[in-house]
Amino acid sequence: MSDKDIKLAPGQTRVEWLVGRLIGAIEQGRYLPGSRVPSIRRTAADAGLSPFTVADAYDRLVTRGYLSARRSAGYYVEARQVTPPPRPAVLDELPIDDSWLLRSVYETRQFGVRAGCGWLPAGWYDDEAQQRALRALARGGIVGDHYGEPKGYGALRAELARQLAERGIPTGPEQLVLTQGASKALDMVACTLARPGDTLLVDDPGYCNLISCLTFRGFKLVGVPWTAQGPDTAALEALLAEHRPRAYFTNPWLHNPTGASYTLPVAHRVLKLAEQHNFWIVEDNVSADLCAERTPSLAALDGLSRVLYIGSFSKTLSPGLRVGFIAAPTEPVERLVRYKMLSGLTTPELNERLALALVSDGRYRRQVERLRQRLAGAQARVGRRLQELGWTLFTQPTGGLFLLARPPRDVDPQALAESAQAEDILLAPGRLFRPHGAASPWLRFNVAYSDDEKLWRFLARSVEQTAD
């Protein structure tokens, strides 16, 4: 082995190359367990590498369990117990319930058509911008000697405050708390505003993760029926008089799972009822950047007085980034920070720095606009194909990820989803999005994954079989 033998892959370092070469030699049996590998000096001379490079590679192999270092004796191959990788969960073996959607779907990447999932395809994000931002962070030294700020990275909070001000939400960095995604933000708000046993209102249908989380926390959930214009305000008023809830958790824009949005009259009516009945509104607006029209949020209409506003970057940057935020009136902020620190300390500043770098990039607005256009096109195509098969749409959204539809001829959504599993298709029946798993004739579709001929062949065949 000499320097001329070294052929690095794009982006690969010499240390990584040597680590890979030595692992290959160990796994192929050229170095047996218990045997001594060549010294750092010998390997460096043979490969034409720096001794520092070889020492770094050997240290990495010790960390990974391939080698052990013996004082004054060198490096020796460790006996490794090889276990087969765990068998991936097979989609048609999983029961379709809230655990299935919350756990197994996120763990498994083996299914073909993900029409029932809640995220965008990886290829829809700006990978080049992510890589550029990561390289810039690495050059600047990204690992600090502290846990981070209790409210989250200050520079990101300042940027968020500026962006929210553009949307008419009067807030400053001191009124913002960063979280590990919007789901964690919702949990934090619920546990800060209420106690187990208290009544909370949720959209019906609504965000499945939120419903499962609040049920697990011991809150009493009451569903507010939804229409194509948002919540049924007459039903909401009756529920308020009966239950006197602490808060109403609602997803007003590009609603999950229906795709619908509040109309302005509905938004004003909900805010008026909150004032009359003295309850908090928790506005989950994770798709704010995907809204084609700049409809004012509940927080903007309310002046961030009775509304707590929740957002995240999962729909526009990456679902794996796990950076969300809460904008709140001054009074609950310190309680939110206290709960955040007690339940998990600070949020990862590295992720927050990366989010800031990405949203500050000049390409971000163009990327978001491309996402809007792409989703609008997918919404139109998926809605049209479903209607051609005789399905009924809850509403025809003009953007966002989700569309709710009801199959024809009394097709059972649960049975349809179970049949889809056997054909490697993920569908999400409507009962997963209802408090207490109540029956539903609907299914939620993620239009970014539903524009797929395998799905349409399955749905067409299912309708034909039902007709027979």
Disulfide bonds with the S-S distance in Angstrom:
none
